[in-house]
Amino acid sequence: MQCLVLDRQQMRWGKMPVSNFIYYLYVLIHWAVDIYSWMIVLSAVITWLPNLRASRLAYWLNRLTQPFIGIFQRLIPPIVGIDFSPLIALLVLQFADRALLAIFVQLF
């Protein structure tokens, strides 16, 4: 049985090696997850500040984050009036990011 061994120089798409493409793809996805995580945190903080709830920023943050947070709001009811769905959403995003990192590491 013959084993196929590819040198990094042989693995190319256009002018960029495949390993660099995979790395940059992971970095791009990681940044998107990081930015979305901060949007969820900011959206949760804005709900604590009554003057900012009616702002344009709150409107857009709610519009961008509510579809994802809404999944967890349907599964987990508020406990003692506190909504833990943004926290669960952040945990799920971080676990997905870590799983994605493990997948991309295996691709190298």
SULUR-V884452 format. One record per residue. N is the residue number from 1. RES is the residue in one small letter. SS is DSSP state (2 for helix, 1 for strand, 0 for the rest). PHI is phi in whole degrees, 0 to 359 (NA if undefined). Layout:
BEGIN
{{N;RES;SS;PHI} {N;RES;SS;PHI}}
END
This chain:
BEGIN
{{1;m;0;NA} {2;q;0;262} {3;c;0;262} {4;l;0;271} {5;v;0;241} {6;l;0;248} {7;d;0;282} {8;r;0;298} {9;q;0;288} {10;q;0;281} {11;m;0;273} {12;r;1;223} {13;w;1;241} {14;g;0;66} {15;k;0;252} {16;m;1;258} {17;p;1;299} {18;v;2;299} {19;s;2;297} {20;n;2;293} {21;f;2;299} {22;i;2;296} {23;y;2;298} {24;y;2;293} {25;l;2;296} {26;y;2;296} {27;v;2;300} {28;l;2;297} {29;i;2;294} {30;h;2;298} {31;w;2;297} {32;a;2;297} {33;v;2;295} {34;d;2;295} {35;i;2;296} {36;y;2;294} {37;s;2;297} {38;w;2;294} {39;m;2;295} {40;i;2;295} {41;v;2;299} {42;l;2;297} {43;s;2;297} {44;a;2;291} {45;v;2;293} {46;i;2;297} {47;t;2;292} {48;w;2;277} {49;l;0;253} {50;p;0;298} {51;n;0;288} {52;l;0;268} {53;r;0;299} {54;a;0;265} {55;s;0;282} {56;r;2;293} {57;l;2;298} {58;a;2;297} {59;y;2;300} {60;w;2;289} {61;l;2;296} {62;n;2;297} {63;r;2;294} {64;l;2;277} {65;t;2;262} {66;q;2;299} {67;p;2;301} {68;f;2;283} {69;i;2;292} {70;g;2;301} {71;i;2;301} {72;f;2;281} {73;q;2;293} {74;r;2;287} {75;l;2;273} {76;i;0;241} {77;p;0;288} {78;p;0;299} {79;i;1;253} {80;v;0;54} {81;g;0;80} {82;i;1;253} {83;d;0;269} {84;f;0;266} {85;s;2;296} {86;p;2;297} {87;l;2;294} {88;i;2;295} {89;a;2;298} {90;l;2;296} {91;l;2;297} {92;v;2;297} {93;l;2;298} {94;q;2;292} {95;f;2;295} {96;a;2;295} {97;d;2;295} {98;r;2;295} {99;a;2;295} {100;l;2;296} {101;l;2;298} {102;a;2;298} {103;i;2;294} {104;f;2;293} {105;v;2;296} {106;q;2;293} {107;l;2;287} {108;f;0;288}}
END
